Amino acid sequence: MFLLLTLCLCGLLLRGDAQDRASLWRGNDRSGRCQYTFTVPSPMESSCPQTGGPEMESLKARLSLLEVLVSQLTGGDAGGPQASGARAQAELQEALTRAMGERNLLQGEKERLERELEGLQRRMEEMRRETEKLRNKPCPPQTPMVPPSPSLQNSGLMRPAGDSAWQYGSPGFQELKAEVTEVPAPDGSEDNTGCGDLVSVGEPVTHRKADSIAGKYGVWMQDPEAVSPYGPNMVWRIDAIGTDVRQLFGYEDMEQLSKGFPSKVLLLPELVESTGATVYRGSLYYQRRRSRTLIRYDLASESIAARRDLPHAGFHGQYPYSWGGYTDIDLSVDEQGLWAVYSTSKAKGAIVISQLDPNTLEVKKSWETNIRKTSVANSFVICGKLYTVSSYAAPNTIINYMYDTTTSQGKTIAIPFKNKYLYNSMVDYNLAQRKLFAWDNFHMVSYDLRLGHQQAN
């Protein structure tokens, strides 16, 4: 009994001692609610053991989560803020470099347009001065009219017999100064197999319209001496709009061209300049963009077989045809081989005709005419004779001049010619079919032609 009483007294004393050290706290938590906290020190342990437990594991998990969030915010950079800043600086530098390059390109394009504008202004001033001269010039005495042929009467191309011959002058009045000669009517004895003078050109026949704006102007052609693997009926085409002209489309025949189904598409290794290309003996001949370099591209091996600069030739808008289009160098093929029509500073803008070696592109012989290249719309070569077209936009115009390389003599003529779609950017003689091929405002058209008998020299 005494022992039990002693134990109870000790328990009361211990509980009283613990109650003396217990504490009660009251305060608001983070959400603003009232919270009571009661703490009692352990009577047995002077300090808590330094072990893990649920609290430590929870703290580690929360730290890991924080590390993941920080990594996501910094983009996973192992280098920390310094590496991130360096990358951002590099990206800004790259964007600045790209912007500067685009600005330089735009500046170059602006300068090119300004040069073209200055050229147009000069030509307009020349035309204005020529107009003033014509207005101030007294009217010539009336001369009897040459009886016109029915073809000229229908085309409205009657001129006085005393009209002056071709003069080296401003392009704006070239058609007014061209002497008109009668075109003899076909008499049945003429055929289309000889190599006489051009007598007449038929009505334009449309074969296809281009699919996109890239085909507003272009060139289409056939090889008169085709080489395997391509047959004689193969038709080739290049759409010439744009700064990256390098696609050559091939069609099995005229029917596939009209349907728009190419059988071959070649990507040329050098960019093409304008509409002066031609095909001959299994090769494509064309002018490289922004240069006087001529390229012979072998169609079978799909590689460049030869290249050579055309000596002193103007290029990229120096001596184009009157319609523009950087048509400084015009290549063509006829019965006598490969030709180049162009001009030089020495010739002062007059047309120069050169016969080229089809293998090496060397100039074999040249002729300098008195025809100003910028005053004619187009030209083509038949049987060694150069013919020029007066206008590229007039619906009813004329072929107004002929230069014979055999005699080195030229003369004015007046053969009716029609621009059906009012923007003819290419006219070439197609020896394979003995027709004229033309590219008229998105349309690929052809013209039948008639040649007279070969005249004895």
Secondary structure by P-SEA (a helix, b strand, c coil): caaaaaaaaaaaaaaaaaaaabbbbbbbcccbbbbbbbbbcccccccccccccaaaaaaaaaaaaaaaaaaaaaccccccaaaaaaaaaaaaaaaaaaaaaaaaaaaaaaaaaaaaaaaaaaaaaaaaaaaaaaaacccccbbbbccccaaaaaaccccccccccccccccccccccbbbbbbbcccccccccccccccccccccccccccccccccccccccccccccccccbbbbbbcccccccbbbbbccaaaaaaccccbbbbbccccccccccccccbbbbbcccccbbbbbbcccccccccccccccccccccccccccccccccccccccbbbbbccccccccbbbbbbccccccccbbbbccccccccccccccccbbbbbcccccccccccccccccccbbbbbbbbbbcccccccbbbbcccccbbbbbcccbbbbbbbcccccccc
